[in-house]
């Protein structure tokens, strides 16, 4: 009888150890998934990409046909792109790129006549960013556009 009590105690210890190990693994898995979700910016990146693509389409249509509605639709899409990219830029330490976008947006909005004079550069920049919203060349060109609009 003594031996069976001893076996029960060992069995209980093994069960507790197994439960502790399982809880520890579950906690680690939860932390890994939580951190991944915390740093997942794919939705914001997709919104920025869609905004850039729409801005490119609208500005290209304005360049082709000269309709003011296309220009203003491009400005609205650029705004969506710029706001979404702002979240990405802050997360990735690219706030200078966001500043370029913000200044270009201000020019598009408040100086449309001057901005329309640079529509071909704007279309080129937005084409690059519509293909890859994180393309460094696109933001280099955005900086050049910002300087031209000043």
N, C-alpha and C positions, 0 to 999 in steps of 0.2 A: 504494500500500500504506500509505503514511503516513496518507493521508486516511482510510482505512478503520479504522485503529487509533484515530485521533482520534474518528471517529464512534462507535466502540465505547466509548470512554471517556465521551463525552457521553451515550450510551445508558445506560451503567451508572450515571452520576450521576443521570440522570432516574429510573431504576428505584429507586435508593436514596432519593431525595427522595420518590418516591411511597410507598415502604414506610414511611418516617419519618412522612409525613403520615397514612397509614392507621393506624399504631400510635398516633399522637397522638390521632386521632379516637376510636379504640377506648378509649384510656385515659380520655378525657373522658367518653365515654358510660358507661363502667364507674363512674366517680366519681359521676356524676349518679344512676345507678340505685342505687348503694350508699347514697348520702345519702337518697334517697327511701325506700328500704327501712328505713333506720335510723330515720327519723322517721314511718313509717307506723304509726299507732296504731288503724287501723280494726278490727283483730281484737279489741283490748282494749276499744274502744268498743262493739263488738257484744256482747261478754260482759257489760259493765256494763249495756247496754240490756236484754239478756235477763234479767239479774238483777233490774233495776228492774221490768220488766213482770211477772215471776213474783211478786215481793214485792207488787206492787199487786193481782194476782189473789188471792193468798192472804189478804192483809189485808182485802180487800173481802169475801171469802167469810167470814172471821171476823166482820166487822162485820154481815153478813147473818144468819149462823146461830149464831155464838157458840161454835163448836167449837174447843177448845184446839189440836187438831192443825193446823188452818188457821193459827192464830196462830204456832205454832212453825215451820211450813213457811214462813211469811212471814219470820220471823226468819232462817231459813237462807238464803232467797233474798236477803234484805237483806244478809247477810254476803257473799254472792257479788258482789252489786252494789257494796258498799262496798270490797271488796278490788280489784276491777277498776277502779273509779273512782279509787282511790288512786294507781294507776299513771298514769292520765290526768292527775290533778290535779297530781302532781309534775312531769310533763312540761310542763304548761301554766301552772305558777305559781299554781295554785288550791288551795294547801294548806289555806287556811282552810275551804273547802268540805269538804275531806276531814275536817278536825277536827270539823265539825258532824256529818257522817255517823258518824264514829267514836263520838262522844258519844251520839248517838241509838241506835246499835247497842248500846252499853253499857247504856243504859236499857232497851232491849227485852229484853236478855238477863238483866240482874240485877234489874230492877224491873218485872216483867211486869204486875203489878196496876196500877201507876201508868201504865204505857204503854198498857194496855188502855183506860184512862179517856180517852185521847187518840187513839183509833183513827180517828175521822173525820178529824182533821188529818193523821194518818199516811197514810191512804188518799188524801187530796187531794194530799199531797206526792208520793207514789209514782205517782199518776196522771200528774202533770206530768212526772216524770222517766221514766216508761215511754214517754211520747210523744217526749221528747227528753232524753237523759241529760246533755246539756250546757246545758240551759235554766237561765239565771241565776235566773229566778223560782222554780224548784224549790229551789235552794239557799238563797234568801232565806227561803222557807217552811220549809226544813229548819232554818235558824237559829232561826226562831220556835218551831218544835216543840222543838228542843233546850232553849230557854229555858223552855218550858212544862213540860218533863219534869224540870227541876232542882228 
